[in-house]
Amino acid sequence: MENFKEQMQNPEERKYNSKIELHFFRHGESEPAVEENDVERELTQEGKEQAIAKSKKDTKLGQALAFGSPRERAQQTAGFIMAGGNEAITGNESLNELRDKLESNLKIGKKMAIEERLDYSEDVSTEYYKRIWKHIRSGDILKFLVSESDKVAKELGDDKTLTYSKSARQIAEIIKKYLTISPRWNELVVDKTKNYSDTLERFMGTHQTVPESFLAKIIEKIKGLEERDKFIEMLGNKGFDYTEGFDLEILNTSSGPVIHIYYKRARDKEEPYIFDQEVNIELIDEIINEGK
């Protein structure tokens, strides 16, 4: 994860008392499914190394938690990205070994947890689900989700399988949760008897098309459909690469909470694609309502 302070062009203009950093990313390369058991697939060694490469040495583990979908590869990725800079982590750990290392000295609580909204929903019995898999195989699943899925799912009567607006809503609801938490976090930081540093960090391991749907919605609302479609095309119409994602911070300022989203993708022989934007809180509520 990149340092938010390095991303800010004018850090002095964004003075804050405390902040919450949320890192959303796709899982790393994972083992193949065995007998269609998708939930228990863990990372390959390459996937572990991909996650370790995204970690930072200066992450304050005391104020950080890793969340993943119920699928083990997402949890494992979040744990490695959060704690991979810790010398106790070798990069060879299974999910259980990683969890044991991170929680061995805890008297209460956890360092790794499941967040259902980081998952993708599905109803394998429906025609819409078959349509989803057709586009996964053809390599244009994100383009289909963004441009057609809400309408097609409604027409085919599937209210369970992921769509563009449903996926975006799931991420927006997580963000809304931390917007609700942020005033209390600020109180704890300002109270010097509590000895907290100013940043609360959360690492969110999820799956291809889930975080992209949220980011595409934000781009659509702020910059329009044409820019959204450029973003989708830039992702090859299918979504993030392994461990790729975006960062979001909630800054507690004197005038209230400020949301800032940052995403960057390097491109061969071209300028990198960068989305670096403050986002109105009202947009988060819009996205939640649109996905219901």
Secondary structure, DSSP 8 states (H G I E B T S, - for coil): ---HHHH-S-GGGS--SEEEEEEEEE---B---BTTB-TT--B-HHHHHHHHHT--TT--GGGEEEEE-SSHHHHHHHHHHHHTTSTT--S---HHHHHHHHHTT-SSS-SEEE-GGGS----TTSHHHHHHHHHHHHT-HHHHIIIIIHHHHHHHT-SSS--HHHHHHHHHHHHHHHHHHHHHHHHHHH-GGG---SEEEEEEEE-TTHHHHHHHHHHHHHH-HHHHHHHHHHTTTT---TT-EEEEEEEEETTEEEEEEEEEEEETTEEEEEEEEEE-HHHHHHHHHHT-
